[in-house]
Amino acid sequence: MCRDKLFAHERYERCAAACRGAKHDRAEHESPPVAGRRFCPGLRNTVVLLFRNLSDRHLAQPQAARSQDSERSAGPPGQIKRDIRASISSLAAISFLFTLGAWFHYQFGWGYKIHQQTIANTVVSFGFSMLVFDTWFYWFHRLLHTRWFFKHTHRWHHLIRTPVVWSNDSDTLADNCFLQSYWAFAYFMFPISPIVLLAHKIYDLVTGCIGHSGYEYAGRLSLPPSPLISVTHHDQHHRYSRCNYATHFTIWDRLMGTLCREHDAEAARNIRGTINLSAVDSRLTGQRRRRFTL
């Protein structure tokens, strides 16, 4: 019992020191504060913190973050309920668009077909679909951020400056008609199996939810200059609104000059903080296992 308390105290002290170091780094680089952003020390804790995030986001935020940016931290009253209701209707619209494209593909033979599914063309079509959807999403997303479209369609999604996982699909019907209509038109752009397209949509849904959670989960895979999107990337989009429009990769944002100028430095700090805390968690877990085997 005493050793368990000692391990818990040691882990707390190390995590607190890491958090203090991260805050000190942010002050030195004069980066804008990220309201309520904490980075968990392992896959197990990632899942725990992610589901805690479903219930109430701003209650878990540091007092300093709430005092410096109270409006962005707290968000509108009833945020979770609002996002859940909007997500239900959005997912229904996305399902309709996906089913409509598959129905025309099967019933009338419209679009490109893969006559024999192999491992090679499955991997290639999945990867190519990610590239095409990222292009589709980037340019329509930029269109939705023009003055008229933002006011009448996309503003709903940006009412939350500090999003939660439910915010991923909290969109209007017009938003979905632009951004999510890809799932109906993909068959007309390149050969892909509906099963592979469905797998891509599931990947997009899962990474999108985690991308709105505020916790870096990909680790070194999204460490800049990796082209994979980090959670920090979309976090900055909700914070500043006029940057970081892509959804899978940073390629288009880099090419078009819409990547937040602080993205690489901030993402690297956040991801390295996650990696360091994960290492602490792994060492403490290993110590416990050795203790029980003695």
C-alpha positions, 0 to 999 in steps of 0.5 A, a space after each residue: 500500500 505504501 509503495 503504491 502511494 509512493 508510485 502515485 506521488 512520484 507520477 504526480 510530481 513528474 507529470 506536474 513538472 512536465 506540465 510546468 515545463 510545457 507552460 514555461 516553453 509556451 511563455 518563451 515562444 509567446 504562443 497564444 494559450 491553448 484553453 484547457 489542453 492537457 496531454 495524457 501519459 498513455 493509451 489507457 489514460 487517453 481513452 479514460 480522458 477522452 470519455 471524461 471529455 464527453 461529459 464536461 470539457 471546461 470543468 477539467 481546464 486549469 484555472 489559469 486557462 479559464 481566467 485568461 480566456 473564460 469565454 473560449 473555455 466555457 463555451 455556450 451553455 448546453 454545448 454538449 446537448 447541442 452538439 449531440 443533437 446536431 451530430 445525430 442529424 448530421 450522421 443521418 445526412 452523411 449516411 444518406 449521402 453514402 448510401 445514395 452513392 453506393 445505390 447508384 454504383 450497384 443498381 445502375 453501375 455508375 462510376 468506376 468499378 473494381 472487378 477483382 478486389 486484391 490487397 494491393 488495390 485495397 491499400 492503394 484505393 484507401 490511400 488515394 481516397 484519403 488524398 482526394 478527400 483531403 483535397 475535397 475537404 480543404 477547398 470546400 472548407 475554405 469556401 465555407 469560410 468566405 464571408 457569406 457562407 460562413 455567416 449562413 452555414 459554417 458559423 454553427 460549427 465555430 460557435 465552439 472555440 474549445 471543441 469536444 469530441 461531440 463537436 466533430 459532426 455538429 454541422 448544419 445540413 448545408 455544411 454536410 452537403 458541401 463537405 460530406 457529399 464526397 462519399 456520394 461522388 467518390 465512385 465517379 472520380 476513381 475506382 474504389 470498393 464501397 467496403 474500402 470507402 466505408 473503412 475510410 469513412 470510419 477512419 475519418 469519423 474516429 480521427 475527427 472525433 479525437 481531433 476535436 478532443 484536444 489530446 494528441 494521440 498519434 505521437 511521433 506519427 504526426 510530429 512535424 514535418 510529418 504530413 499527418 494532421 495533429 490534434 493541435 492542427 484542428 485545435 488552432 483552426 477553432 481558435 483562429 478560424 482563418 487557418 488550418 483547413 485540411 482534415 487528413 494532411 497538412 500538404 494543402 495548408 503548406 502549399 497554399 500558405 494557410 498553415 498557422 505560423 505557430 503550428 509546427 512549434 506548438 504541435 512539436 511541444 504538445 506531441 513531445 510532452 505526450 511522448 515524455 508522459 507516456 514514457 513515465 507511465 510505461 516506466 511506472 507500469 513496468 515497476 508495478 509489474 516487477 513488484 508483483 512478480 517478485 
